[in-house]
Amino acid sequence: PQAYADTMMAEQTAKGAPDSQELRDAVREELVRREILFQAAKKKGIDKQAEVQTQIELARQAVVLRAYLQDFVNTNQVTDADVKKAYDDMKARLGDTEYKVSHILVEDEAKAKALIAKIEAGDKFEDVAKAESTDPGSKERGGDLGWSSPGMYVPAFSEAMTSLKKGEMTKTPVQSNFGWHIIRVEDTRKLDAPEFDKIAPQIKQRLQSQKLEEHITALRQAAKVE
């Protein structure tokens, strides 16, 4: 059928192949080759085999599923206003200051207080972190977490961090769901958010994926699975 050729042409041009007579001839030859093989397979009853029938049904399901998801995307587009709001929310979370911060993480408050006392008595923060911190990601770097914005951390951590000036350390341990932190701000710098036009496409793609995932989740919750 011509529809077969039209579909294959559309697939090839979507991949960047130019529409040409050469491509059309190649598509025609491929369809002829497939049909010859398909007829040979039917003569042997291959298409009637249970395993093949299952694979055919799975392939059919996949095609319908892709078409359904594309239809959902087409009818539930993310608007420019949605993208701008997400961008503004991101800027608000990031704030206008970036922090270079180090921390020591331990399991209980008493130990954290004892370590603070040691550091205030003259022990180097980095040495204490290497010896005592339970955070494997920063322990070997002397507690160094690198540069990041407050929005990257849990609220208790970010609130304590933003209350410190350059070179200051928390006087009391800070509790989070990870344990007890001793936090020191090494440096600060102005944070310039990326320009809207440069990241708008990524934001739109992320929002579209979220919208689709929420739809799938809603269908899953409403489904009766036996």
C-alpha positions in Angstrom: 0.0 0.0 0.0 1.1 3.6 -0.7 0.6 4.3 3.0 3.5 2.0 3.8 5.8 4.1 1.5 4.4 7.4 2.9 5.1 6.3 6.5 8.7 5.1 5.7 9.4 8.3 3.8 8.1 10.3 6.7 10.4 8.4 9.1 13.5 8.9 6.9 12.9 12.6 6.4 12.3 13.1 10.1 15.8 11.7 10.6 17.1 14.4 8.3 17.2 12.5 4.9 16.3 14.8 2.0 13.2 13.9 0.0 14.6 12.7 -3.3 13.9 10.2 -6.1 16.8 8.1 -4.9 15.3 7.9 -1.4 11.9 7.0 -2.9 13.4 4.3 -5.0 15.3 2.9 -1.9 12.1 2.9 0.1 10.2 1.1 -2.7 12.9 -1.5 -2.9 12.9 -2.0 0.8 9.1 -2.5 0.9 9.4 -5.0 -2.0 12.1 -6.9 -0.1 10.0 -7.0 3.1 6.9 -8.1 1.3 8.7 -11.0 -0.4 10.2 -12.2 2.9 6.8 -11.7 4.6 5.0 -13.9 2.1 7.7 -16.5 2.4 7.3 -16.5 6.2 3.5 -16.8 6.0 3.9 -19.8 3.7 5.8 -21.5 6.4 3.3 -20.5 9.0 5.8 -18.4 10.9 3.2 -15.7 11.5 0.9 -18.3 13.3 3.5 -19.3 15.9 2.5 -18.3 19.5 5.8 -16.6 20.3 5.6 -14.5 17.1 2.0 -13.6 17.7 3.0 -12.3 21.1 5.8 -10.2 19.7 3.4 -8.9 17.1 0.9 -7.8 19.8 3.6 -6.2 21.8 4.9 -4.3 18.8 1.3 -3.2 18.0 0.8 -2.1 21.6 4.0 0.0 21.5 3.0 1.8 18.3 -0.4 2.7 19.7 1.2 3.7 23.0 3.6 6.1 21.3 0.8 7.6 19.3 -1.2 8.1 22.5 1.6 9.8 24.3 2.3 12.1 21.3 -1.4 13.0 21.2 -1.3 13.9 24.9 1.8 16.1 24.4 0.1 17.8 21.4 -3.1 18.5 23.3 -1.4 19.5 26.6 1.3 21.9 25.6 3.3 23.8 28.1 2.6 27.5 27.7 5.1 30.4 27.6 3.6 31.6 30.9 4.3 28.2 32.5 8.0 28.4 31.4 8.4 31.9 32.6 6.9 31.1 36.0 9.2 28.0 36.4 12.2 30.3 35.5 11.2 32.9 38.1 10.7 30.1 40.7 14.1 28.8 39.9 15.7 32.2 40.3 13.9 32.7 43.7 15.2 29.3 44.9 18.8 30.0 43.8 18.9 33.5 45.3 21.5 36.0 44.3 24.5 34.6 46.3 26.5 31.5 45.9 28.4 29.9 48.8 31.6 27.9 49.0 30.9 25.8 52.1 32.4 23.0 54.1 30.8 20.8 56.7 31.4 18.0 59.1 28.5 15.5 59.5 28.2 13.3 62.6 25.4 11.1 64.0 24.7 12.8 67.3 24.6 16.3 68.8 26.9 15.7 71.7 29.7 14.6 69.3 29.1 17.6 67.1 29.4 20.0 70.1 32.6 18.3 71.1 34.1 18.7 67.6 33.1 22.4 67.6 35.0 22.8 70.9 38.0 21.2 69.4 38.0 23.4 66.3 37.5 26.5 68.5 40.5 25.4 70.6 42.7 25.3 67.6 42.2 22.1 65.7 42.0 22.6 61.9 38.5 22.2 60.5 39.8 20.2 57.5 41.7 17.7 59.7 38.6 17.2 62.0 36.4 16.6 58.9 38.8 14.0 57.5 39.0 12.2 60.8 35.4 12.4 62.0 32.9 13.3 59.2 30.5 10.6 58.1 29.8 12.2 54.8 31.8 10.1 52.2 31.3 12.7 49.5 33.2 15.5 51.3 35.1 13.7 54.1 38.4 13.2 52.1 38.3 16.8 50.9 38.3 18.2 54.4 34.5 18.7 54.3 34.6 20.8 51.2 31.2 20.9 49.4 32.3 23.3 46.7 30.2 26.2 45.3 26.4 26.0 45.4 23.3 28.0 46.0 21.1 27.7 49.2 18.4 26.0 47.2 20.7 23.0 46.8 20.5 22.1 50.4 17.8 21.1 52.9 16.1 24.1 54.6 17.9 23.7 58.0 21.3 23.6 56.3 20.7 26.4 53.9 19.3 28.7 56.7 22.3 28.2 58.9 24.7 28.6 55.9 23.1 31.9 54.8 23.3 33.3 58.3 27.1 33.0 58.3 29.7 35.5 56.9 32.8 34.5 55.1 35.1 32.5 57.3 32.5 31.9 60.0 31.4 28.5 61.5 28.2 27.6 63.2 28.5 27.9 67.0 26.0 25.1 67.6 25.3 21.9 65.6 22.6 22.0 62.8 20.3 19.1 62.6 18.9 17.7 59.4 17.5 14.3 58.3 21.1 13.3 57.5 22.5 13.9 61.0 24.2 16.8 62.8 26.2 19.4 60.8 29.1 21.7 61.6 29.0 24.3 58.8 31.7 26.8 57.7 31.4 29.3 54.9 34.7 29.6 53.1 33.6 32.3 50.6 30.7 33.9 48.8 30.1 35.4 45.4 27.4 36.9 43.4 25.2 34.4 41.5 24.1 35.4 38.1 21.1 33.3 37.0 21.3 31.9 33.4 19.5 34.0 30.8 15.9 33.1 30.2 16.2 32.6 26.5 19.2 30.2 26.9 17.4 27.8 29.2 13.8 28.2 28.2 13.9 25.2 25.9 15.2 22.9 28.7 12.7 24.2 31.1 9.8 23.6 28.6 11.0 20.1 28.0 11.2 19.4 31.7 7.7 20.8 32.3 6.3 18.7 29.5 7.9 15.6 30.9 6.5 16.4 34.3 3.0 16.9 32.8 3.2 13.6 31.0 4.5 11.7 34.1 1.7 13.2 36.2 -0.8 12.0 33.6 0.7 8.5 33.6 0.7 8.4 37.5 -3.0 9.5 37.5 -3.9 6.7 35.1 -1.9 4.2 37.2 -3.7 5.2 40.4 -7.1 5.0 38.8 -6.4 1.6 37.3 -7.5 -1.7 38.8 -4.5 -4.0 38.7 -5.1 -7.7 39.4 
